[in-house]
Amino acid sequence: MLILPIVNKRRVMNVEVKLKDASKIRQGVSYDDALESDIIVNREKFSDSSFKDTKSDTAPMDFIRSRSMLYPRKYLITTKEENDSSLYDVYEVAPPPKKVNDSLDGLYSKAITDMRKEIPGAEKRGRYVSFEQLGIGEHLTNEKIAQLQRIVKEENEDAWPRLFEEAGIADLSETIDFINHFECTVLSDTSIPEDSLQDTLKALSTIRTRDYKNLNRYYEMAKSNADIYMKMSYIHKIIYDKPMSLIQSKNQKAKKLVKKKDEIEY
């Protein structure tokens, strides 16, 4: 389970991140022509490719793109085997979005790897996601956002794509399109008041134990995720004139309201 820690309205929230267009189509199966923890694209397998031996964080995504370039179709992902058997589950995933940069492909690859490492029937293990470590924030500079704002304010909407391209800022709108392929859900009962977390860190700061270092790293990650999410939300607001509602609570998703009480806003 991918977990995005993020600060919002003086609380530190934990958000589950997964691909929106992925669904589990088989449970408790085992096929002769499919290994556990594999990716199968147009009948070609990640386990048989040279990509599996590379150390690149984007290797899963690179494989998927290379094998679906000519025939973009849905592909399959197998989970790990159950702890007490040789059976696994199978996901079906829609073709990936257009490539924007390696940073976003790294996020997509993390989501793929998370499904591959899933053990059916076992408690899910959380893995933190840092937008900063992925390098996503590096592409969302204030200068580029200012250019975007100027074009949207002064130019006709029909000319935006061409002008974005000419100004070298097309990746801003493409980032929003890419990130909307993810489903982000606030995990209930895991939020922490930011003041309480700060008080705990202050109390532990003098002893500098591993607990302090891990907790401080977690808090810094949550703050940087919030900063980068705020930039993406601002870009979304400039282009679409409405706030980005990528991160929602389970109740919000169930009710499908246009404006929801607990929606994360910046």
Salt bridges, closest charged atoms under 4 A:
GLU44 OE1 - ARG67 NE 2.89
ASP53 OD1 - LYS52 NZ 3.13
ASP89 OD2 - LYS24 NZ 3.09
GLU92 OE1 - LYS74 NZ 3.90
ASP102 OD1 - LYS99 NZ 2.68
ASP105 OD1 - ARG65 NH2 2.88
ASP105 OD2 - LYS99 NZ 3.94
ASP114 OD1 - ARG127 NH1 3.16
GLU118 OE2 - LYS24 NZ 2.70
GLU154 OE1 - ARG150 NH1 3.57
GLU166 OE2 - ARG162 NH1 3.17
ASP171 OD2 - LYS144 NZ 2.68
GLU174 OE2 - LYS98 NZ 3.09
GLU183 OE1 - LYS18 NZ 3.88
GLU194 OE1 - ARG10 NH1 3.01
ASP195 OD1 - ARG10 NH2 2.41
GLU220 OE2 - LYS223 NZ 3.20
ASP241 OD1 - LYS237 NZ 3.25
GLU265 OE2 - LYS259 NZ 2.04
